[in-house]
Amino acid sequence: MAGYAGAATVVADAGAGEAVAVPNDDYETASGETEPQYGMAAAEQHYVETSYTLPEAKGGAAESPTLFGEIIWPTDDDGEMVKDVPVILTYSPYNDIRSPQSEAASIAADGVADYYVPRGYARASFDVVGCRNSGGCYDYGGYRERLTGKQLVEYLGGEPDAAGEYADRDGGSAGTRNVGMIGASYDGTTQLAAAVEAPEHLAAIVPQVAIDRWYDYAFGGGIRYFLNNEYPTDEGFDTPLAFDLGFGFVPGANVQDPGRFAAANERRFAPCDGVEHTERAYEYDPVYDEFWERRDYRRRAENVDCAVFLEAGWLDHNVKHWDSTRFFDALPDTVPKKLVMGQWPHTDSNFADAQDVRHAWFDQFLQGIDTGVTDIPRVDTQVSTGERLQHEELPPRGTQVERFALTRADAGQRALALVGDGAPTYTDTAPPLTEEEMFATDGSAHNHLKFESAALADRLRVTGSVPLGEWRAPQLDLLASSTADSVHFTPVLYERFPDGSVEVATRGFLNARNRNGLDTSEPVPVGEPYRAPVEFWDADYVFSDGSRVGLVVASDNRDWCLNDPDGRPTNEVVLGAPNRPGGTALRLPVADSPETLAVEGERTDDGSVFTAGATNQVSLSASAERAVRLRDTVPAGWEVVGGDVAATETLDDGRTLVTLAGTGTSVSADYFVEAPSSPGRDTFGPAEVSPPGSDEWVAVPGTQDTNTVVGIGTGFDG
């Protein structure tokens, strides 16, 4: 789009949405004590025998797969391996990607090894059961991964594993060791799988963007997730099919050892449980049963007996962020625990002190050094406006669940009124509704309803989740009636800024057949009122004063989930009244908001549709109460070719950060980009500001823009 302008209150120094320009350099932190003093040995290959008996529901058979991995030990000044050191393990299905079909490069020789081995740690990387050089069946987060993870930890700790074999085959001189684990995504998930089995030698884990309940990876309230419209590559719809084929079907790489190669691949081409994984993870009316219970680590969190340091992003749309916030909440207070949540997608912590705190965590719990990491607040969270806050809990103590009634016309501070003159009814239509269509107009339509509060007199912080009966808030406590016995609800909570622009705060999903619990699927009573508690994803979102709290009630969100194939009902939302019980209401966990500083800005460019290779001039301006500098985010594929550019930085996902020249309380700059050769829809921004000398950035509201690239370039701009 060619022009955007917005004004809002800023609460910190980085993030999306409205922004905050307060210093972010006064947080409490910790750092490690160990210093580089060792060399690194060549990687050792290890084969670890495991054994277990499957649950009766899986036939009760005994299995004994062999796991493959590599260990890099530190070396002393004489080049001798030092083995009386802690081990940092990653138990991974990704090693085929990191070292495809090759034994030349060690799977353990990575950045973790480069940092920690010189500091007196051993680095271990092992293939998950059923993957690459490890035998057995790939299990999609199930029982096999929990048990083999535990036995692998005990092996590395130097104690007998279930098969009665020892890790230290050097006559016992290595003794026993503390074991830690680290890794992101699936490599974080295997840490939780092992930890809930409470292995004796597991002392500390650092799971990053990890799945804690596999049901939640596939479904939101009984609705199958699909893609998303914010980070299109940040999705999980291709699983478990891609996992079974990509991890569990690819043959091992240890071809130079025919016996081991044959053993690893004995089950590789057998079906194992791949068909069941696919059938269960793509159901339209799923039920949380024993299949999912075996893959639920959250309900086993009370068994964890090691220090847990969770990292995740509020913008993660692959592994949903509540997998980390709710696992943190489920952990017993008897174990050391820490949670870091920020305004980033499917990646580890982006905070400047992230490596220091991880180092302090491992030094404290693996080396026994008092680093002070347990003295700093247990929770670091970056709110939507950018500010990094620290608490002992999430949500912070004092958070209250507040009720926001849905009404026909009585908008207030804690009441949302129907936007439009019609009845509070809508129809689930085909093709399914998208979010772009939801917000194409300001009011309700035939296929969705909108409700908005009065302009807020004060900032409103919605954060974390709080138990609410058998469910949790944030929640839409929906009272509705429907004309069919199958219906989905996909509400979207949003902020309406004073300039009319909107930003999504969080989303909710519920298959109404699961309204009485995820373990129950019951037809919806046709033509009768019924309750449907729709949980939203946990968030840490600050609505600015002057904005309105908005809610879309719909039955489709084609960008994010699969639609209900069984019906196209008309649904009526039963409304209530402000400050009175009854009817439909939002129930939101509300905490005190941080202090703010007003910031506003504007974006213009040459248009909204470009041919490949065309040049686009982007103009940005921003003003704040103190001097700031300005930058923008350019989508992957677009090339920065000139203008008022001070510096550029390419991110891991291919996007480019463009820092623009100039500072002041009012700054403006132009830069030029060239459109990519591939067609598509790409989002620029939002623009961000930062005080000079600060590494923290604050998003400028209303400065995000989506452009479309079509066809093949002509060689001419315009």
Secondary structure, DSSP 8 states (H G I E B T S, - for coil): --EEEEEEEE-SSS-SSS---S----------------EE---EEEEEE--EE--GGGT--EE--EEEEEEE-EE-TTS-B--SS-EEEEEESTHHHHSTT-SSS-TT-SHHHHHHGGGT-EEEEEE-TTSTT--S---TTSHHHHHHHHHHHHHHTTS--TTS--S--STTTT----EEEEEETHHHHHHHHHHTT--TTEEEEEEES--SBHHHHHEETTEEB---SSSTTS--TTTTHHHHHHTTSS--S-TTSHHHHHHHTTTTTS-TTHHHHHHHHT-SS----HHHHTTBSGGGGGG--SEEEEEEETT-TTTTTHHHHHHHHHS-TTS-EEEEEES-SSSS--STTHHHHHHHHHHHHTS----STTTS-SEEEE-TTS-EEEESSSS-TT-EEEEEEEESS--BTTEEEESSSS-SEEE--SS---HHHHTSSSS-BTTBEEEE----SS-EEEEE-EEETTEEESEEEEEEEESSS--EE--EEEEE-TTS-EEEEEEB-EEGGGTT-TT------BTS-EEEEEEB--EEEEE-TT-EEEEEE-S--TTTB---TT---EEEE----TTSSSS-EEEEEEE-----EEEEEEEE-S-SEEETT-EEEEEEEEEEEEEEEEEEEE-TT-EEEEESEEEEEE-TTS-EEEEEEEEEEEEEEEEEEE--SS-EEEEE---EEE-TT-S--EE-TT--EEEEEES---SS--
